[in-house]
């Protein structure tokens, strides 16, 4: 799914994704038809924030890194 999603959404292989793109895709498996920006930009952005906040909560990234990722929208 990662390869097809990275190509389908961003026309890139997974190794070429930005942090923003990769964390955006991380939120899709929960409900791809709901959290896709193509259908609902607001829900997609909210889900992206949930993914980043979860990563911060589990010490995978810092809050500063999460903020930079959100602000680096590709």
N, CA, C and O atoms as a Tripos MOL2 file, in Angstrom:
@<TRIPOS>MOLECULE
protein
  296   295    74     0     0
PROTEIN
NO_CHARGES

@<TRIPOS>ATOM
      1 N           0.8160   -1.1920    0.0000 N.3       1 UNK1
      2 CA          0.0000    0.0000    0.0000 C.3       1 UNK1
      3 C           0.8610    1.2570    0.0000 C.2       1 UNK1
      4 O           0.4920    2.2520   -0.6240 O.2       1 UNK1
      5 N           1.9930    1.2310    0.6830 N.am      2 UNK2
      6 CA          2.8210    2.4310    0.7500 C.3       2 UNK2
      7 C           3.2960    2.8500   -0.6380 C.2       2 UNK2
      8 O           3.2380    4.0280   -0.9890 O.2       2 UNK2
      9 N           3.7610    1.8910   -1.4210 N.am      3 UNK3
     10 CA          4.2450    2.2240   -2.7540 C.3       3 UNK3
     11 C           3.1180    2.7790   -3.6160 C.2       3 UNK3
     12 O           3.2790    3.8190   -4.2550 O.2       3 UNK3
     13 N           1.9870    2.0950   -3.6370 N.am      4 UNK4
     14 CA          0.8920    2.5810   -4.4700 C.3       4 UNK4
     15 C           0.3590    3.9220   -3.9770 C.2       4 UNK4
     16 O          -0.0210    4.7730   -4.7820 O.2       4 UNK4
     17 N           0.3280    4.1140   -2.6550 N.am      5 UNK5
     18 CA         -0.1350    5.4010   -2.1190 C.3       5 UNK5
     19 C           0.8460    6.5170   -2.4300 C.2       5 UNK5
     20 O           0.4380    7.6110   -2.8200 O.2       5 UNK5
     21 N           2.1300    6.2530   -2.2620 N.am      6 UNK6
     22 CA          3.1090    7.3140   -2.5120 C.3       6 UNK6
     23 C           3.1050    7.7140   -3.9830 C.2       6 UNK6
     24 O           3.2530    8.8910   -4.3110 O.2       6 UNK6
     25 N           2.9400    6.7470   -4.8520 N.am      7 UNK7
     26 CA          2.8820    7.0610   -6.2740 C.3       7 UNK7
     27 C           1.5350    7.6850   -6.6280 C.2       7 UNK7
     28 O           1.4740    8.6570   -7.3810 O.2       7 UNK7
     29 N           0.4620    7.1260   -6.0850 N.am      8 UNK8
     30 CA         -0.8740    7.6390   -6.3980 C.3       8 UNK8
     31 C          -1.1110    9.0580   -5.9040 C.2       8 UNK8
     32 O          -1.7290    9.8630   -6.6010 O.2       8 UNK8
     33 N          -0.6300    9.3680   -4.7160 N.am      9 UNK9
     34 CA         -0.8740   10.6870   -4.1440 C.3       9 UNK9
     35 C           0.1810   11.7170   -4.5350 C.2       9 UNK9
     36 O          -0.1410   12.8810   -4.7770 O.2       9 UNK9
     37 N           1.4400   11.2880   -4.5970 N.am     10 UNK10
     38 CA          2.5210   12.2540   -4.7840 C.3      10 UNK10
     39 C           3.4040   11.9730   -5.9940 C.2      10 UNK10
     40 O           4.3460   12.7170   -6.2640 O.2      10 UNK10
     41 N           3.0980   10.8890   -6.7300 N.am     11 UNK11
     42 CA          3.8890   10.5080   -7.8960 C.3      11 UNK11
     43 C           5.3720   10.3460   -7.5500 C.2      11 UNK11
     44 O           6.2540   10.7490   -8.3090 O.2      11 UNK11
     45 N           5.6210    9.7440   -6.3800 N.am     12 UNK12
     46 CA          6.9880    9.5100   -5.9020 C.3      12 UNK12
     47 C           7.0670    8.1270   -5.2770 C.2      12 UNK12
     48 O           6.0700    7.5980   -4.7860 O.2      12 UNK12
     49 N           8.2630    7.5470   -5.3010 N.am     13 UNK13
     50 CA          8.4780    6.3170   -4.5500 C.3      13 UNK13
     51 C           8.6330    6.6990   -3.0780 C.2      13 UNK13
     52 O           8.9640    7.8440   -2.7700 O.2      13 UNK13
     53 N           8.3960    5.7490   -2.1630 N.am     14 UNK14
     54 CA          8.4520    6.0850   -0.7320 C.3      14 UNK14
     55 C           9.7540    6.7510   -0.2820 C.2      14 UNK14
     56 O           9.7300    7.6240    0.5850 O.2      14 UNK14
     57 N          10.8710    6.3560   -0.8510 N.am     15 UNK15
     58 CA         12.1500    6.9370   -0.4400 C.3      15 UNK15
     59 C          12.3110    8.3950   -0.8480 C.2      15 UNK15
     60 O          13.2300    9.0680   -0.3790 O.2      15 UNK15
     61 N          11.4450    8.8870   -1.7020 N.am     16 UNK16
     62 CA         11.5120   10.2830   -2.1690 C.3      16 UNK16
     63 C          10.5000   11.1960   -1.4700 C.2      16 UNK16
     64 O          10.4800   12.4020   -1.7180 O.2      16 UNK16
     65 N           9.6620   10.6270   -0.5980 N.am     17 UNK17
     66 CA          8.6470   11.4250    0.0880 C.3      17 UNK17
     67 C           9.2800   12.3930    1.0800 C.2      17 UNK17
     68 O          10.3020   12.0850    1.6930 O.2      17 UNK17
     69 N           8.6710   13.5580    1.2330 N.am     18 UNK18
     70 CA          9.0650   14.4790    2.2860 C.3      18 UNK18
     71 C           8.4640   13.9730    3.6010 C.2      18 UNK18
     72 O           7.6090   13.0880    3.5930 O.2      18 UNK18
     73 N           8.9050   14.5260    4.7130 N.am     19 UNK19
     74 CA          8.3210   14.1510    6.0030 C.3      19 UNK19
     75 C           6.8290   14.4720    6.0270 C.2      19 UNK19
     76 O           6.0310   13.7010    6.5610 O.2      19 UNK19
     77 N           6.4600   15.6010    5.4520 N.am     20 UNK20
     78 CA          5.0430   15.9800    5.3970 C.3      20 UNK20
     79 C           4.2450   14.9230    4.6460 C.2      20 UNK20
     80 O           3.2090   14.4670    5.1310 O.2      20 UNK20
     81 N           4.7160   14.5330    3.4750 N.am     21 UNK21
     82 CA          4.0060   13.5640    2.6600 C.3      21 UNK21
     83 C           3.9120   12.2010    3.3510 C.2      21 UNK21
     84 O           2.8610   11.5600    3.3280 O.2      21 UNK21
     85 N           5.0050   11.7670    3.9590 N.am     22 UNK22
     86 CA          5.0220   10.4600    4.6280 C.3      22 UNK22
     87 C           4.0610   10.4310    5.8130 C.2      22 UNK22
     88 O           3.3380    9.4520    5.9990 O.2      22 UNK22
     89 N           4.0480   11.4930    6.6160 N.am     23 UNK23
     90 CA          3.1390   11.5080    7.7650 C.3      23 UNK23
     91 C           1.6960   11.6910    7.3320 C.2      23 UNK23
     92 O           0.7840   11.2250    8.0150 O.2      23 UNK23
     93 N           1.4750   12.3560    6.2190 N.am     24 UNK24
     94 CA          0.1200   12.4570    5.6650 C.3      24 UNK24
     95 C          -0.3770   11.0570    5.2980 C.2      24 UNK24
     96 O          -1.4960   10.6810    5.6480 O.2      24 UNK24
     97 N           0.4500   10.2950    4.5990 N.am     25 UNK25
     98 CA          0.0640    8.9420    4.1940 C.3      25 UNK25
     99 C          -0.1390    8.0270    5.3960 C.2      25 UNK25
    100 O          -0.9480    7.1010    5.3390 O.2      25 UNK25
    101 N           0.5820    8.2760    6.4750 N.am     26 UNK26
    102 CA          0.4480    7.4430    7.6760 C.3      26 UNK26
    103 C          -0.9610    7.5260    8.2630 C.2      26 UNK26
    104 O          -1.3970    6.5940    8.9390 O.2      26 UNK26
    105 N          -1.6630    8.5970    8.0220 N.am     27 UNK27
    106 CA         -3.0060    8.7570    8.5540 C.3      27 UNK27
    107 C          -4.1050    8.1530    7.6950 C.2      27 UNK27
    108 O          -5.2480    8.0500    8.1400 O.2      27 UNK27
    109 N          -3.7850    7.7580    6.4940 N.am     28 UNK28
    110 CA         -4.8080    7.2560    5.5800 C.3      28 UNK28
    111 C          -5.3680    5.8750    5.8990 C.2      28 UNK28
    112 O          -6.5650    5.6700    5.6990 O.2      28 UNK28
    113 N          -4.5800    4.9120    6.3830 N.am     29 UNK29
    114 CA         -5.1430    3.5700    6.5740 C.3      29 UNK29
    115 C          -6.3720    3.5060    7.4700 C.2      29 UNK29
    116 O          -7.2000    2.6100    7.3110 O.2      29 UNK29
    117 N          -6.5050    4.4330    8.4020 N.am     30 UNK30
    118 CA         -7.6680    4.4020    9.2860 C.3      30 UNK30
    119 C          -8.9730    4.5020    8.4930 C.2      30 UNK30
    120 O          -9.9290    3.7810    8.7780 O.2      30 UNK30
    121 N          -9.0110    5.3780    7.5180 N.am     31 UNK31
    122 CA        -10.2080    5.5360    6.6810 C.3      31 UNK31
    123 C          -9.8310    6.3350    5.4320 C.2      31 UNK31
    124 O         -10.0740    7.5400    5.3660 O.2      31 UNK31
    125 N          -9.2450    5.6690    4.4560 N.am     32 UNK32
    126 CA         -8.7390    6.3820    3.2760 C.3      32 UNK32
    127 C          -9.7720    7.2330    2.5470 C.2      32 UNK32
    128 O          -9.4390    8.3020    2.0360 O.2      32 UNK32
    129 N         -11.0040    6.7790    2.4940 N.am     33 UNK33
    130 CA        -12.0000    7.5530    1.7580 C.3      33 UNK33
    131 C         -12.4490    8.7970    2.5160 C.2      33 UNK33
    132 O         -13.0090    9.7180    1.9220 O.2      33 UNK33
    133 N         -12.2080    8.8270    3.8150 N.am     34 UNK34
    134 CA        -12.6080    9.9760    4.6300 C.3      34 UNK34
    135 C         -11.4630   10.9730    4.7930 C.2      34 UNK34
    136 O         -11.6740   12.1840    4.7290 O.2      34 UNK34
    137 N         -10.2540   10.4610    5.0030 N.am     35 UNK35
    138 CA         -9.1250   11.3220    5.3420 C.3      35 UNK35
    139 C          -8.2870   11.7590    4.1510 C.2      35 UNK35
    140 O          -7.1770   12.2570    4.3360 O.2      35 UNK35
    141 N          -8.7810   11.5890    2.9590 N.am     36 UNK36
    142 CA         -8.0650   12.0140    1.7670 C.3      36 UNK36
    143 C          -8.4050   13.4740    1.4710 C.2      36 UNK36
    144 O          -9.5780   13.8460    1.4300 O.2      36 UNK36
    145 N          -7.3980   14.2800    1.2700 N.am     37 UNK37
    146 CA         -7.6080   15.7050    1.0050 C.3      37 UNK37
    147 C          -8.4320   15.9370   -0.2570 C.2      37 UNK37
    148 O          -9.0630   16.9840   -0.4070 O.2      37 UNK37
    149 N          -8.4260   14.9730   -1.1510 N.am     38 UNK38
    150 CA         -9.2150   15.1010   -2.3810 C.3      38 UNK38
    151 C         -10.6970   15.2490   -2.0450 C.2      38 UNK38
    152 O         -11.4260   15.9770   -2.7210 O.2      38 UNK38
    153 N         -11.1350   14.5540   -0.9970 N.am     39 UNK39
    154 CA        -12.5460   14.5680   -0.6230 C.3      39 UNK39
    155 C         -12.8660   15.5410    0.5040 C.2      39 UNK39
    156 O         -13.9370   16.1460    0.5070 O.2      39 UNK39
    157 N         -11.9690   15.6980    1.4450 N.am     40 UNK40
    158 CA        -12.2440   16.5580    2.5900 C.3      40 UNK40
    159 C         -10.9380   17.0940    3.1610 C.2      40 UNK40
    160 O         -10.2860   16.4270    3.9650 O.2      40 UNK40
    161 N         -10.5690   18.2670    2.7570 N.am     41 UNK41
    162 CA         -9.3080   18.8740    3.1740 C.3      41 UNK41
    163 C          -9.2360   19.0510    4.6880 C.2      41 UNK41
    164 O          -8.1980   18.7820    5.2920 O.2      41 UNK41
    165 N         -10.3230   19.4970    5.3020 N.am     42 UNK42
    166 CA        -10.3140   19.7390    6.7460 C.3      42 UNK42
    167 C         -10.0790   18.4560    7.5370 C.2      42 UNK42
    168 O          -9.2720   18.4410    8.4670 O.2      42 UNK42
    169 N         -10.7740   17.3840    7.1760 N.am     43 UNK43
    170 CA        -10.5730   16.1110    7.8780 C.3      43 UNK43
    171 C          -9.1700   15.5620    7.6360 C.2      43 UNK43
    172 O          -8.5650   14.9890    8.5420 O.2      43 UNK43
    173 N          -8.6530   15.7310    6.4300 N.am     44 UNK44
    174 CA         -7.2990   15.2710    6.1250 C.3      44 UNK44
    175 C          -6.2830   16.0070    6.9950 C.2      44 UNK44
    176 O          -5.3550   15.3940    7.5230 O.2      44 UNK44
    177 N          -6.4540   17.3110    7.1430 N.am     45 UNK45
    178 CA         -5.5380   18.1020    7.9710 C.3      45 UNK45
    179 C          -5.6590   17.7160    9.4440 C.2      45 UNK45
    180 O          -4.6500   17.6230   10.1440 O.2      45 UNK45
    181 N          -6.8690   17.4940    9.9130 N.am     46 UNK46
    182 CA         -7.0660   17.0750   11.3050 C.3      46 UNK46
    183 C          -6.4090   15.7250   11.5600 C.2      46 UNK46
    184 O          -5.7550   15.5370   12.5850 O.2      46 UNK46
    185 N          -6.5780   14.7870   10.6360 N.am     47 UNK47
    186 CA         -5.9780   13.4620   10.8000 C.3      47 UNK47
    187 C          -4.4610   13.5560   10.7820 C.2      47 UNK47
    188 O          -3.7880   12.8610   11.5420 O.2      47 UNK47
    189 N          -3.9190   14.4050    9.9250 N.am     48 UNK48
    190 CA         -2.4740   14.5920    9.8530 C.3      48 UNK48
    191 C          -1.9470   15.0910   11.2030 C.2      48 UNK48
    192 O          -0.8990   14.6420   11.6680 O.2      48 UNK48
    193 N          -2.6670   16.0080   11.8190 N.am     49 UNK49
    194 CA         -2.2680   16.5130   13.1360 C.3      49 UNK49
    195 C          -2.3290   15.4150   14.1910 C.2      49 UNK49
    196 O          -1.4760   15.3620   15.0770 O.2      49 UNK49
    197 N          -3.3250   14.5420   14.1070 N.am     50 UNK50
    198 CA         -3.4340   13.4150   15.0430 C.3      50 UNK50
    199 C          -2.1980   12.5130   14.9140 C.2      50 UNK50
    200 O          -1.6170   12.0980   15.9160 O.2      50 UNK50
    201 N          -1.8130   12.2230   13.6900 N.am     51 UNK51
    202 CA         -0.6350   11.3810   13.4560 C.3      51 UNK51
    203 C           0.6000   12.0230   14.0710 C.2      51 UNK51
    204 O           1.3600   11.3630   14.7800 O.2      51 UNK51
    205 N           0.8000   13.3040   13.8030 N.am     52 UNK52
    206 CA          1.9820   13.9860   14.3320 C.3      52 UNK52
    207 C           1.9360   14.0830   15.8550 C.2      52 UNK52
    208 O           2.9550   13.8840   16.5160 O.2      52 UNK52
    209 N           0.7760   14.3830   16.4150 N.am     53 UNK53
    210 CA          0.6630   14.4540   17.8800 C.3      53 UNK53
    211 C           0.9310   13.1010   18.5270 C.2      53 UNK53
    212 O           1.5210   13.0350   19.6050 O.2      53 UNK53
    213 N           0.5060   12.0310   17.8820 N.am     54 UNK54
    214 CA          0.7760   10.6850   18.3910 C.3      54 UNK54
    215 C           2.2660   10.3880   18.3450 C.2      54 UNK54
    216 O           2.8080    9.7800   19.2670 O.2      54 UNK54
    217 N           2.9200   10.8070   17.2920 N.am     55 UNK55
    218 CA          4.3650   10.6120   17.1910 C.3      55 UNK55
    219 C           5.0940   11.3810   18.2880 C.2      55 UNK55
    220 O           6.0640   10.8780   18.8540 O.2      55 UNK55
    221 N           4.6380   12.5870   18.5910 N.am     56 UNK56
    222 CA          5.2280   13.3770   19.6770 C.3      56 UNK56
    223 C           4.9780   12.6830   21.0130 C.2      56 UNK56
    224 O           5.8920   12.5430   21.8250 O.2      56 UNK56
    225 N           3.7580   12.2550   21.2340 N.am     57 UNK57
    226 CA          3.3750   11.5950   22.4830 C.3      57 UNK57
    227 C           4.2540   10.3750   22.7590 C.2      57 UNK57
    228 O           4.6020   10.1060   23.9090 O.2      57 UNK57
    229 N           4.6070    9.6500   21.7200 N.am     58 UNK58
    230 CA          5.4100    8.4350   21.8740 C.3      58 UNK58
    231 C           6.9060    8.6870   21.6600 C.2      58 UNK58
    232 O           7.6830    7.7560   21.4470 O.2      58 UNK58
    233 N           7.2860    9.9490   21.7200 N.am     59 UNK59
    234 CA          8.7000   10.3560   21.6330 C.3      59 UNK59
    235 C           9.4010    9.8940   20.3580 C.2      59 UNK59
    236 O          10.5900    9.5760   20.3770 O.2      59 UNK59
    237 N           8.6670    9.8590   19.2630 N.am     60 UNK60
    238 CA          9.2740    9.5220   17.9730 C.3      60 UNK60
    239 C           9.8150   10.7740   17.2960 C.2      60 UNK60
    240 O          10.7900   10.7190   16.5480 O.2      60 UNK60
    241 N           9.1650   11.9050   17.5700 N.am     61 UNK61
    242 CA          9.6230   13.2060   17.0990 C.3      61 UNK61
    243 C           9.3270   14.2180   18.2070 C.2      61 UNK61
    244 O           8.5500   13.9450   19.1220 O.2      61 UNK61
    245 N           9.9520   15.3780   18.1120 N.am     62 UNK62
    246 CA          9.6780   16.4440   19.0820 C.3      62 UNK62
    247 C           8.5200   17.3020   18.5870 C.2      62 UNK62
    248 O           8.1340   17.2250   17.4210 O.2      62 UNK62
    249 N           7.9720   18.1130   19.4750 N.am     63 UNK63
    250 CA          6.9010   19.0200   19.0730 C.3      63 UNK63
    251 C           7.4070   19.9990   18.0250 C.2      63 UNK63
    252 O           6.6790   20.3570   17.0990 O.2      63 UNK63
    253 N           8.6580   20.4320   18.1690 N.am     64 UNK64
    254 CA          9.2460   21.3350   17.1880 C.3      64 UNK64
    255 C           9.3070   20.6780   15.8110 C.2      64 UNK64
    256 O           9.0190   21.3190   14.8000 O.2      64 UNK64
    257 N           9.6780   19.4110   15.7740 N.am     65 UNK65
    258 CA          9.7210   18.6910   14.4970 C.3      65 UNK65
    259 C           8.3160   18.5670   13.9030 C.2      65 UNK65
    260 O           8.1280   18.7500   12.7000 O.2      65 UNK65
    261 N           7.3390   18.2570   14.7430 N.am     66 UNK66
    262 CA          5.9600   18.1480   14.2640 C.3      66 UNK66
    263 C           5.4760   19.4730   13.6860 C.2      66 UNK66
    264 O           4.8380   19.5070   12.6340 O.2      66 UNK66
    265 N           5.7840   20.5520   14.3780 N.am     67 UNK67
    266 CA          5.3860   21.8800   13.8800 C.3      67 UNK67
    267 C           6.0480   22.1840   12.5430 C.2      67 UNK67
    268 O           5.4060   22.7240   11.6410 O.2      67 UNK67
    269 N           7.3220   21.8430   12.4080 N.am     68 UNK68
    270 CA          8.0380   22.0870   11.1470 C.3      68 UNK68
    271 C           7.4370   21.2570   10.0150 C.2      68 UNK68
    272 O           7.3070   21.7350    8.8890 O.2      68 UNK68
    273 N           7.0730   20.0160   10.3190 N.am     69 UNK69
    274 CA          6.4670   19.1720    9.2900 C.3      69 UNK69
    275 C           5.1420   19.7740    8.8290 C.2      69 UNK69
    276 O           4.8820   19.8590    7.6290 O.2      69 UNK69
    277 N           4.3150   20.1860    9.7700 N.am     70 UNK70
    278 CA          3.0240   20.7840    9.3870 C.3      70 UNK70
    279 C           3.1990   22.0550    8.5800 C.2      70 UNK70
    280 O           2.4160   22.3400    7.6730 O.2      70 UNK70
    281 N           4.2100   22.8030    8.9080 N.am     71 UNK71
    282 CA          4.4400   24.0740    8.2100 C.3      71 UNK71
    283 C           5.1890   23.9110    6.8890 C.2      71 UNK71
    284 O           5.3920   24.8860    6.1660 O.2      71 UNK71
    285 N           5.6010   22.6770    6.5720 N.am     72 UNK72
    286 CA          6.3580   22.4530    5.3480 C.3      72 UNK72
    287 C           5.5040   21.8440    4.2500 C.2      72 UNK72
    288 O           6.0240   21.2130    3.3290 O.2      72 UNK72
    289 N           4.2110   22.0280    4.3440 N.am     73 UNK73
    290 CA          3.2750   21.4250    3.3800 C.3      73 UNK73
    291 C           3.8350   21.5370    1.9690 C.2      73 UNK73
    292 O           4.1900   22.6130    1.4870 O.2      73 UNK73
    293 N           3.8950   20.3870    1.3420 N.am     74 UNK74
    294 CA          4.5080   20.3630    0.0080 C.3      74 UNK74
    295 C           3.5380   20.7280   -1.0840 C.2      74 UNK74
    296 O           3.9090   20.7500   -2.2570 O.2      74 UNK74
@<TRIPOS>BOND
     1     1     2 1
     2     2     3 1
     3     3     4 2
     4     3     5 am
     5     5     6 1
     6     6     7 1
     7     7     8 2
     8     7     9 am
     9     9    10 1
    10    10    11 1
    11    11    12 2
    12    11    13 am
    13    13    14 1
    14    14    15 1
    15    15    16 2
    16    15    17 am
    17    17    18 1
    18    18    19 1
    19    19    20 2
    20    19    21 am
    21    21    22 1
    22    22    23 1
    23    23    24 2
    24    23    25 am
    25    25    26 1
    26    26    27 1
    27    27    28 2
    28    27    29 am
    29    29    30 1
    30    30    31 1
    31    31    32 2
    32    31    33 am
    33    33    34 1
    34    34    35 1
    35    35    36 2
    36    35    37 am
    37    37    38 1
    38    38    39 1
    39    39    40 2
    40    39    41 am
    41    41    42 1
    42    42    43 1
    43    43    44 2
    44    43    45 am
    45    45    46 1
    46    46    47 1
    47    47    48 2
    48    47    49 am
    49    49    50 1
    50    50    51 1
    51    51    52 2
    52    51    53 am
    53    53    54 1
    54    54    55 1
    55    55    56 2
    56    55    57 am
    57    57    58 1
    58    58    59 1
    59    59    60 2
    60    59    61 am
    61    61    62 1
    62    62    63 1
    63    63    64 2
    64    63    65 am
    65    65    66 1
    66    66    67 1
    67    67    68 2
    68    67    69 am
    69    69    70 1
    70    70    71 1
    71    71    72 2
    72    71    73 am
    73    73    74 1
    74    74    75 1
    75    75    76 2
    76    75    77 am
    77    77    78 1
    78    78    79 1
    79    79    80 2
    80    79    81 am
    81    81    82 1
    82    82    83 1
    83    83    84 2
    84    83    85 am
    85    85    86 1
    86    86    87 1
    87    87    88 2
    88    87    89 am
    89    89    90 1
    90    90    91 1
    91    91    92 2
    92    91    93 am
    93    93    94 1
    94    94    95 1
    95    95    96 2
    96    95    97 am
    97    97    98 1
    98    98    99 1
    99    99   100 2
   100    99   101 am
   101   101   102 1
   102   102   103 1
   103   103   104 2
   104   103   105 am
   105   105   106 1
   106   106   107 1
   107   107   108 2
   108   107   109 am
   109   109   110 1
   110   110   111 1
   111   111   112 2
   112   111   113 am
   113   113   114 1
   114   114   115 1
   115   115   116 2
   116   115   117 am
   117   117   118 1
   118   118   119 1
   119   119   120 2
   120   119   121 am
   121   121   122 1
   122   122   123 1
   123   123   124 2
   124   123   125 am
   125   125   126 1
   126   126   127 1
   127   127   128 2
   128   127   129 am
   129   129   130 1
   130   130   131 1
   131   131   132 2
   132   131   133 am
   133   133   134 1
   134   134   135 1
   135   135   136 2
   136   135   137 am
   137   137   138 1
   138   138   139 1
   139   139   140 2
   140   139   141 am
   141   141   142 1
   142   142   143 1
   143   143   144 2
   144   143   145 am
   145   145   146 1
   146   146   147 1
   147   147   148 2
   148   147   149 am
   149   149   150 1
   150   150   151 1
   151   151   152 2
   152   151   153 am
   153   153   154 1
   154   154   155 1
   155   155   156 2
   156   155   157 am
   157   157   158 1
   158   158   159 1
   159   159   160 2
   160   159   161 am
   161   161   162 1
   162   162   163 1
   163   163   164 2
   164   163   165 am
   165   165   166 1
   166   166   167 1
   167   167   168 2
   168   167   169 am
   169   169   170 1
   170   170   171 1
   171   171   172 2
   172   171   173 am
   173   173   174 1
   174   174   175 1
   175   175   176 2
   176   175   177 am
   177   177   178 1
   178   178   179 1
   179   179   180 2
   180   179   181 am
   181   181   182 1
   182   182   183 1
   183   183   184 2
   184   183   185 am
   185   185   186 1
   186   186   187 1
   187   187   188 2
   188   187   189 am
   189   189   190 1
   190   190   191 1
   191   191   192 2
   192   191   193 am
   193   193   194 1
   194   194   195 1
   195   195   196 2
   196   195   197 am
   197   197   198 1
   198   198   199 1
   199   199   200 2
   200   199   201 am
   201   201   202 1
   202   202   203 1
   203   203   204 2
   204   203   205 am
   205   205   206 1
   206   206   207 1
   207   207   208 2
   208   207   209 am
   209   209   210 1
   210   210   211 1
   211   211   212 2
   212   211   213 am
   213   213   214 1
   214   214   215 1
   215   215   216 2
   216   215   217 am
   217   217   218 1
   218   218   219 1
   219   219   220 2
   220   219   221 am
   221   221   222 1
   222   222   223 1
   223   223   224 2
   224   223   225 am
   225   225   226 1
   226   226   227 1
   227   227   228 2
   228   227   229 am
   229   229   230 1
   230   230   231 1
   231   231   232 2
   232   231   233 am
   233   233   234 1
   234   234   235 1
   235   235   236 2
   236   235   237 am
   237   237   238 1
   238   238   239 1
   239   239   240 2
   240   239   241 am
   241   241   242 1
   242   242   243 1
   243   243   244 2
   244   243   245 am
   245   245   246 1
   246   246   247 1
   247   247   248 2
   248   247   249 am
   249   249   250 1
   250   250   251 1
   251   251   252 2
   252   251   253 am
   253   253   254 1
   254   254   255 1
   255   255   256 2
   256   255   257 am
   257   257   258 1
   258   258   259 1
   259   259   260 2
   260   259   261 am
   261   261   262 1
   262   262   263 1
   263   263   264 2
   264   263   265 am
   265   265   266 1
   266   266   267 1
   267   267   268 2
   268   267   269 am
   269   269   270 1
   270   270   271 1
   271   271   272 2
   272   271   273 am
   273   273   274 1
   274   274   275 1
   275   275   276 2
   276   275   277 am
   277   277   278 1
   278   278   279 1
   279   279   280 2
   280   279   281 am
   281   281   282 1
   282   282   283 1
   283   283   284 2
   284   283   285 am
   285   285   286 1
   286   286   287 1
   287   287   288 2
   288   287   289 am
   289   289   290 1
   290   290   291 1
   291   291   292 2
   292   291   293 am
   293   293   294 1
   294   294   295 1
   295   295   296 2
@<TRIPOS>SUBSTRUCTURE
     1 UNK1         2 RESIDUE 1 A UNK
     2 UNK2         6 RESIDUE 1 A UNK
     3 UNK3        10 RESIDUE 1 A UNK
     4 UNK4        14 RESIDUE 1 A UNK
     5 UNK5        18 RESIDUE 1 A UNK
     6 UNK6        22 RESIDUE 1 A UNK
     7 UNK7        26 RESIDUE 1 A UNK
     8 UNK8        30 RESIDUE 1 A UNK
     9 UNK9        34 RESIDUE 1 A UNK
    10 UNK10       38 RESIDUE 1 A UNK
    11 UNK11       42 RESIDUE 1 A UNK
    12 UNK12       46 RESIDUE 1 A UNK
    13 UNK13       50 RESIDUE 1 A UNK
    14 UNK14       54 RESIDUE 1 A UNK
    15 UNK15       58 RESIDUE 1 A UNK
    16 UNK16       62 RESIDUE 1 A UNK
    17 UNK17       66 RESIDUE 1 A UNK
    18 UNK18       70 RESIDUE 1 A UNK
    19 UNK19       74 RESIDUE 1 A UNK
    20 UNK20       78 RESIDUE 1 A UNK
    21 UNK21       82 RESIDUE 1 A UNK
    22 UNK22       86 RESIDUE 1 A UNK
    23 UNK23       90 RESIDUE 1 A UNK
    24 UNK24       94 RESIDUE 1 A UNK
    25 UNK25       98 RESIDUE 1 A UNK
    26 UNK26      102 RESIDUE 1 A UNK
    27 UNK27      106 RESIDUE 1 A UNK
    28 UNK28      110 RESIDUE 1 A UNK
    29 UNK29      114 RESIDUE 1 A UNK
    30 UNK30      118 RESIDUE 1 A UNK
    31 UNK31      122 RESIDUE 1 A UNK
    32 UNK32      126 RESIDUE 1 A UNK
    33 UNK33      130 RESIDUE 1 A UNK
    34 UNK34      134 RESIDUE 1 A UNK
    35 UNK35      138 RESIDUE 1 A UNK
    36 UNK36      142 RESIDUE 1 A UNK
    37 UNK37      146 RESIDUE 1 A UNK
    38 UNK38      150 RESIDUE 1 A UNK
    39 UNK39      154 RESIDUE 1 A UNK
    40 UNK40      158 RESIDUE 1 A UNK
    41 UNK41      162 RESIDUE 1 A UNK
    42 UNK42      166 RESIDUE 1 A UNK
    43 UNK43      170 RESIDUE 1 A UNK
    44 UNK44      174 RESIDUE 1 A UNK
    45 UNK45      178 RESIDUE 1 A UNK
    46 UNK46      182 RESIDUE 1 A UNK
    47 UNK47      186 RESIDUE 1 A UNK
    48 UNK48      190 RESIDUE 1 A UNK
    49 UNK49      194 RESIDUE 1 A UNK
    50 UNK50      198 RESIDUE 1 A UNK
    51 UNK51      202 RESIDUE 1 A UNK
    52 UNK52      206 RESIDUE 1 A UNK
    53 UNK53      210 RESIDUE 1 A UNK
    54 UNK54      214 RESIDUE 1 A UNK
    55 UNK55      218 RESIDUE 1 A UNK
    56 UNK56      222 RESIDUE 1 A UNK
    57 UNK57      226 RESIDUE 1 A UNK
    58 UNK58      230 RESIDUE 1 A UNK
    59 UNK59      234 RESIDUE 1 A UNK
    60 UNK60      238 RESIDUE 1 A UNK
    61 UNK61      242 RESIDUE 1 A UNK
    62 UNK62      246 RESIDUE 1 A UNK
    63 UNK63      250 RESIDUE 1 A UNK
    64 UNK64      254 RESIDUE 1 A UNK
    65 UNK65      258 RESIDUE 1 A UNK
    66 UNK66      262 RESIDUE 1 A UNK
    67 UNK67      266 RESIDUE 1 A UNK
    68 UNK68      270 RESIDUE 1 A UNK
    69 UNK69      274 RESIDUE 1 A UNK
    70 UNK70      278 RESIDUE 1 A UNK
    71 UNK71      282 RESIDUE 1 A UNK
    72 UNK72      286 RESIDUE 1 A UNK
    73 UNK73      290 RESIDUE 1 A UNK
    74 UNK74      294 RESIDUE 1 A UNK
